[in-house]
Amino acid sequence: MGRETIRINRKAACTFIVRKVQAAFLWAVFPYSAGRNAAKTVKMPFMPIQKQPASMSSPFFAHLPDYLREQTQLNRSAHTLAAYQRDLWQLQTLLPEACENPTAQDFSAALKTLSQRGLNASTLARKLTVWRQYAKFVQQKEAADASPAERLKAPRQAQRLPRAIERETLQYLLDQAPEAGDALAVRDHAVAELFYGSGLRLSELCALNLHDIWLDEGWVSVHGKGGKQRHVPLTQHSIAALRAWLARRTTADSESALFTGRYGKRLTTRQIAKRLQHWAAERGSLQTITPHMLRHSFAGHLLQASHDLRAVQDLLGHSSLSSTQIYTKLDADHLAQVYDQTHPRARRKPVDDEEPL
């Protein structure tokens, strides 16, 4: 074998070992049944061995297995649990060595280090939330007076408006029917119709099964964040597109996924996002279309037409109304544009055209 082949084999062997270590950790942390399923199904991102903590001997991190078990009982997804685990492992690498009881200054220094590495404010806020939750958990376990991270404030985040797509642009893209003989094109069109017609998250659409779609009744049953379930209406265009896809879906009966790939397996979130970009480009779009942009467009256009913030909140599956209120800014911009274009006294005439006093 050549050197290149040996190098590739070593890399494959290292990856295999890391996967085994991660699976063993999940077996140890989760209850038997949950651990077995997690070890089989969770595809955790590759993490070098040296960045994982050598042990959990520190009193502060000794409660990590119990914390993850509790989060499992709260129906956190496997993806969320893996993210919590990585954030807490990273915290241990940022704290001073032999730090048994971290202080507020230690947490603040860890945040500062991550900020200097270029992490944005939203990522820092998310990590701090996990650290704060775990510190609170440790406080309750040890009956301590206060949590060291309780009063730490997250970095201020600049409010970014959702990127929505113009109504006319979406109508143009969606009005172009796919080739009837191309099953993948029919599937991609159904995906786009469902994203814009029902405002689903990417993870929600990816997780849809056949029994979640009620075409005759015009509903889709969505499993949202935190295991919350909601029912969202289907548009007539979505129903027609889904019927066309189901007529061409040739997946084995054992596969319950609504959207499957060329080889009959459930599409991943990455595959769906990539196929959506391909779908838009095939229709002449120069703009990169993402699933979240279609969700934003759904919310913005619905709010412009109805002005019912509470209904939009329920359809989007937001637990807090404040998450939905960001779309009121888009609605205000739309109303201002309509006002400028239609009201006879909204715009002043150019100074040169005004009559002299």
N, C-alpha and C positions, 0 to 999 in steps of 0.2 A: 504493500500500500504506500501511496505517496504521502508527503507531509500534509497536503491539503486534506486528504481523506482522514488522516489521523486527527487533525485539528477539528474537523467536523464531528467525528465520533466522540471526541472528548467533550465537545460542547453539548452534544446530545446526552451524554452520560451525566454531565453536571445538571442539565435541565431535569432529567429523570429523577436524580437524587433529591433535588429541591422539591419537586412535586410530591415525592414520598414523604419528606419531612413535613410539608404543609398538611398533607392528608393525615399524618400521625398526630399533628397538633390538633386538628379538628376532631379527631376521634377522642382525644384526651379532654377537650374543652366541652363539647356538646354531649347531651344525653345520648344513649346508645342508638336509638332509631334516627334521631336528627343528625348525629355524628356520622352514621353510615351513609345517609343520603348526601350530606354536605361533602364528605370525602369523595363521593363519586361524581357529584354534579358541579361543585364549585370550581371554576377555572380561575384561580387566583393569579394576578399578574406576577410575572417573574420578579423575584426579589433576591438579590445576592445574599448568600448565607451570612457574610460578615456584618450585614446591616441588621440582622435579627438579633435580639437580646440573647446573650449566652445563657442566662438563667433568669428565673423569676424569684430569686432569693430576696430581693429588696422588699421590705415590708409594704411599701406603697404599691408595688406591682404584684404582690402576692395574691391580690383579690381579682386579678384580671380574668381568670377562668370563670369565677362566679359572676362577674359582671357580664361576660359574654353569654353565659347561660341565661341570665335574666333577660338580656336583650333578645335572645332566641324565643323566650316565652312571650315576649311582647310582639311577636310576629315580624321582627325585622327581617328583611330579605338577606339572602346569602351575600349579595353584593355589598349591602350596608354593613353587615358584620365584618366582612373582610376589610372594608374601609376603616371601621373603628379600630380593628386590630392593628392595621398599618400605622394609623395616627398615634396610637399609644406606644407601639414599638419605637416609632420615631421620637416620641417624647422622651423615652428612656435614654436614647442616644444623645439627646440634647441637654439632659440634666447633668450636673456635676457627678463625677465618679463617686461611688459609695454614698450616694445621696439617699438616706433612708426616709426622710420626711421633707419633701420639697416645700419651699416657701413661695409666697407670692412673687418675690423677686426672681426666683428660679424659673417660674412660669413666664414671667415677663421677659427674661433674658432669652428663653427658648423662642418666644415669638419674635424677638428682635433678630435673632440669628436667621430664622426662616425668612424674615422680611429682607434681610441683607442678601439672601440667596435669590431674591427676585420673585418670591411668591406674591400674588396679588392679594388685595384686601379681602375678597370673598373667600379665597382658599384659607387664609389665616383665620377668618371668622369661623369657618366650618371646623377647623382643627381645634380652635379654642373651645368651641361648643362641646366637642367630644371630650377634651381634657377636663372641662368643667364638670360634665356629667359624671365622669369617672371619679374625679376628686370628691364629688358629693357622695358617690356610692361608697368610697373608702371611709369618708367621715361617718356615715351611718353605720358601717360595719364595725368601726372601732370606737363609736360613741364619742367622737372628738367634738370639741366646742364649735369649730368653724372649719369650713373648707378653705384651703390656701388660694384656690383659684376663683373663689366666689365673687370677689369684687373686681376682678380683671375685666377691662372693657375691650371689646373687639375693635379692630381698626375701622374707622369710618369708611363706608363704601360709597363710591360715587354711584348715584342712581342712573342706571342705563335703561333707556327705553327699549322695549321689545322691537325687534325688526320685523315689520309686517310687509306683506306684498300687496301691491295695488290690486284693487278689486278687478279692474279691467284685465290686468296681466294674468291673474288666476283664471278668469273666465276664458281667456284665449287659450291657455294651456290645457284646461280641463275639457274644453269643447272639442279638442282634437281626439277623435276616437282612435283607439289602438288597432293594429292589424289583427283581424279576427283569427288568423291562422297562427299567430305568435302568442303562445300561452304565457310566456314571461312578460310580454308587453301588456297583455290583458291583466295579469296579476299586478304589475307596477301601477297601472292606471287605477285599479281598485284600491291600492295602498294610498295613492294620492287623494282620491275621492274621500276615503275614510279619514285621513289626517285632517283635511280641510272641512269636511262635512260634520265631523263629530269632535274635533279638537283634542284628539288623544295625544298623550305623551308617547315618545318613541318606545320606551320600555313597555308601556301598556299595549300598544299595537303588536309588538313582537310577541307578547305573552298570550294573545288571543287564541282561543281554541274554537273548534267548529260549533260546540254547544253554546258558545257565548254570543252567537249571532242569531237573532230572531228576525228573519227577513219578512215573514208575513205580518208580524206585529210592528216591524219598523224600529227595533231597538237593538242595542249592543250592550252587553253586560261587561263592564270594565273593572279590572282588579287594579286599584290604584295604590298610591303610597301608603305604607303602614297597614297593608292588608285590607284597606277600605274598598268596598264595592259600590259602584254606582251604575245607573242605567242612563244611557245617552241615546237620544233619537238618531235614526239614520235618515239621511236625505233620500229622495227618490233616485237621484243620480248614484248615490252610494249603493243603494239596493240593486240597481241595474248592473253596476260594475261588479258587485260581489257575486251576483247570479252568473254573470259571464265568466268570472274566474272559477267558481265552483264547478261549472260545466266542463272546464278544461283541466281541473285539478286531478291528477292521476296518481296521487300518493297512496300508499298502502293504508288499509283500514286501521292499522295499529298506530299510525301517526295522527294525533289529534290536532296538531297545529293548523290554524287557519291559513297562514301564508307559509308556503314551503318553497324550497329551492329546486334546482335542476335534478338533484338526486333524492328528492322526497323528504328532506330533513327540514326542521324548523329554521326559518331565516334568523340570523343573528341581528342585533341592532346595527352593527357596522355594515352588514350586507344590505339592510333596508335603506340606510342613509345613502350608501353608494348607488343603489339602484334608483333612488329618488332623484339624485343628481343626474343620472343617465336619462331618466324619463324626461326631466325638464330640458336637458340639452338636446334631446331628440326633437323637441318641439320648438327649437330655436331660441331658447332662453339664454341670454348672456349673463344672467344673474344666477349665482349659486343658491339653489333652493335646498333648505334643510327641513327636517321634520318639525323642529321647534318654530321655524318661521311660519309654517302652515298652521300650527297651533296658535301662534300669536295672531295670525290673520283671521282665524276663526273667531277668536275672542274680540279683537278690535272691530271687525265688521259687524258682529252680532251686537256689540254694545252701541255702535253708531246707529243701528236700526231700532234697537229696543230701549236703550238707556236703563236697562234693568240689571244693575250690578249684582244683585243677589242671585238672579237666575244664571248669569254668566259664571259666578263663583261655583254654583252647584254643578254646572255642566263641565267646568274645568277640573273639578275635584279638589279645589283649594280648601284647606282646613281653616284658613284665616282670610277674612275679607280684605285685609291689607295687601295680600298677595295679588288680589284681583284689581285693586284700586290703581295699579300702575297703568292699566288700560284706559283709565279716565283721561290721562294725559294725551293719549292718542286720539281719543274722542274729542277732546277740547281743541286739538290742532285741526282736526277735520272740520269742526264747526266754525273755527276761525277762518279757514280757507273758504268754506261755503259762504260765510258772511261777506268776506272781501269780494267774492265773485258775483254776489247777487244783490246786496243792499245798495241802493242808488247813492247813498251818502257815505258808504264805507271807505272809499278811497278819495283822496283829494286830487283835484286836477293838478297837473304840473304847473309850477310857478309861472313859466313862460306863457301859458295859455290863459292866465287869469287877466281879467280886465283891470285897467288902472283905476285906482281910487279917485 
